[in-house]
Amino acid sequence: MKRIVVALGGNAILTDDPSAKGQELALEATAHQLVKFVKNGYQIIITHGNGPQVGNLLLQQEAGSSEKNPSMPLDTVGAMTQGEIGLWLSNALNKELKKAGLGDKHVATMLTRTQVDANDAAYQNPSKPIGPFYSADEVEAVKAANPTWTMVEDAGRGFRRVVASPKPINIVESDSISTLVDAGTVLVAGGGGGVPVIEKDGAYVGSEAVIDKDFTSEKLAELVHADQLIILTAVDNIAINFGQPDEKKLSEVTVSEMEAYMADNQFAKGSMLPKVIAAMDFVKATGNEAVVTGLDNVEALMNENAGTHIVK
């Protein structure tokens, strides 16, 4: 039975309506696509991002903070969003599985801790975008109100807050995840890249950071011995010369070819580059294939007719 880790992009959760109902509806459409994997007998582990959600929740935390009701730290807020998105996605999966005649399939969301290195250089170089986009006119006022924040332009779409994004070195719950998937559970895990923890005096403690969900998805896929890592995003294929007249979509490409494209700065740092690196890391570590494609291409992907396939 084929085991896959499917990493969802932000478009799978958040569309034009940021309300709880709006995100639930977006996830129902997402679940409709994901259930196609289950119908075809795949074992599936679903990961997801949380950038907008964690940023918005931080704003709410800080706005309501007081001595008697203090705001929670970033790692705790990340855990909150795992529960929030996990609830919506689990409900959506149950609903779509029932529609597909698979109502007896178990669905679960696992709070996931991702171990990082306390000495990771990322702590000195914040790079992970979180929260809403701000226009050039808004960004100065935001920085004045939040002087400790680091703000950067994100792939030409506006300005966002960035926080430390260390690389994962272990997924604490990986064995438990494997056990549940072996038992036939459709599992949501590694939400938002997992809650960052460091090991200190023989125990895990939270760390104020956000881990890129693509890197966590890759590490998880390694540890659970996935046959394939699938990164679902807003585009159908990885492209070179993106947005230019000579844009070229990639279908099947080797790791060495992707490394050459990376050296040519073909991939935007805040959007496609982490997906490319994660996909390549998985192929290098396992020899198995990684795919990057759009959410609506699930059926075609199962027939090998969609997406960018990265191979050894």
PyMOL commands that set and color helices and strands:
alter all, ss='L'
color gray80, all
select helices_A, chain A and resi 10-12+20-39+51-63+74-99+121-124+136-145+174-182+191-193+213-223+255-263+272-286+295-302
alter helices_A, ss='H'
color red, helices_A
select strands_A, chain A and resi 3-8+43-48+107-109+113-116+128-134+150-153+159-163+168-171+186-188+195-200+203-206+228-233+239-240+248-249+252-254+289-294+308-311
alter strands_A, ss='S'
color yellow, strands_A
deselect
rebuild
show_as cartoon
